[in-house]
Amino acid sequence: MDAKPTHEQAQLQLKLYDMRREARLREAREWFFKNYFVENMDDWLRIGGPGTPTGAFSMMVLTYWDQACAMLNYGLLHEDLFFETSGEFFGVFDRVRPVLPQARQRFANPHFLENLEKTGQRYESWTESRSPGQIAAMRQMMKQMRPPAASAA
């Protein structure tokens, strides 16, 4: 994208950032990155599924970023500005990626987290074109940060 962000796009992005600072969402985001390690739907349901004490946290994070990505996908946000300043969504996408097909089937919703997925795929290409190897390095770093119990699960 070559055009500069509009004032409205910048304001909306700042609003999204401000929403991330809300205490409950901040708590959910912190929980997510410390605990949300899933390889299959059973992991998801055990760690952050409906009816679990942390189910609201996982859905709060997933749906927040899916909504932010929907705004990007509909052109309400400036893609380069979003990608340059909002990498957290990609970490969320990368965590849920292994189970998206199973989750869509389980929830009978083929579009579940579709905006997050589309944006994550574009971000990966965008990042690799600008900084080859950055995604692999980020995944390696995240793998090393994973608690031993989560690695064995």
N, C-alpha and C positions, 0 to 999 in steps of 0.2 A: 504494500500500500504506500503510495508516494505522497498523497495529500496529507497535510498537517491535520492533527485532530481539531475538531471544532470546539468552541467554548462549551457547548452543551455536552459533547462527548467527555470532555475533561471533567466537567462538573458531575456527570453521572458516575464516572470512574471514582472520583473522590467520595461520592455518596456510598458507593459499594465498599470502599476502604473504611469509611466511617462505620458502616454496619458491621464490619469484621471486628471492630473494637468493642462491640456490645459484650457485656460480661459473660452471658450464657454461651454465646457463640464462640467467644475466645476460649472458654473452658472446654467446649466441645472440640474445637480444633486442636487444643493441646492434648486432650484424651485421644483423639483420632490418630495423631502422629506417634503417640507412644504405644498404642494398643491395637490398632487396626491392621493386622497382618492376616490376610485370608488367601487361601489357595483354592478353596471350593465353597460351595453354598453352605455346607455344614459348619465350616469355620465362621462364615458370616453370621449365620443364625445363632451360633454359640457366643460369639464375641459382641455383636452389635445388632442382632436381629430384633424383630418385633417381640415385645414382651420381656426382653432382657432389660436390666437396669440401665444399660448404656445404649439401648436401641435408639432413643431419642437423639443422643449425641451423634451417632453415625448418620442418621437420616438428616439431621440438621446440617452437618458438614456437606454431605453429598448433594442435598437439594439446594443449599446456598450456592455452591459452585456450579451446579447445573443451571441454575437461574442466571447467574452472572454470565456463564457461557452462552446462554440463550440470547441475552442482550447483545453480546458480541456477534453471534451468528446472524442476528436480525439487523446488524449494522448500526445499532444504537451506541456502540463503543468503537473506538479506533483500534484496529487489530494490532498494529505495531506498538502503540502505547500500552495496550493491555499486556501483550507478550513481554515487553521490556520491563514491566513493573509488577506483574502478577503471576509469578511462577508457581505459587502454592497450589493452584488448581491442578497443575500437571502432576504434582506429587499425590494429590487425592485421586486423580484419574489412574495413575500408575498402580496405586494400592487396590483399586476396585477392578481394574482391567481383567484380572484372571477369572473373575466370577460374573462378569456382565452377561454373557449368554445364559448362564444358569439362572441369574436373578431375573432376567427378562422372561424366561420361561416360567419360573416360579410365581412371578407376579402377574403373569398373563399380559405383559405390557412390552411389546417389541421396541418401544421408544424410550424405555426407562433409561435415564441418564444419557440420552442420545446427544444432547447438546454438549455435555462434558466430554463425551467420546469424540465427537467431531472436532471440537476445539483442541483436545489433547493430541489428536492425530496431526492437525495442522501445525500446532506448536512444535511437535517433534521435528517435522520437516523444516519449519522456519528456523529452529535453533540449530539443526545440523547444517543448514546452508550458511549460517553466520559463524558458528563455532563448532566445527566437526569434532565429535567425540565428547561433547559436553553432556549429552543425555546418558551415554554409557558411564561416564564418570559420576554423574548424579546417582544413577542406579546403584553403582558400586558403593558409594558413600552411604546411601540409604540401607543397603544390605548389611553393611558393617555396623550401622546404628541399631539394627534389629536386635531385640533382647534374645538371649540364648533360648529361653523357653518358647518364644515365638518361632525361632528357626527350627526347633525340633517338632513343632506342631504339624 
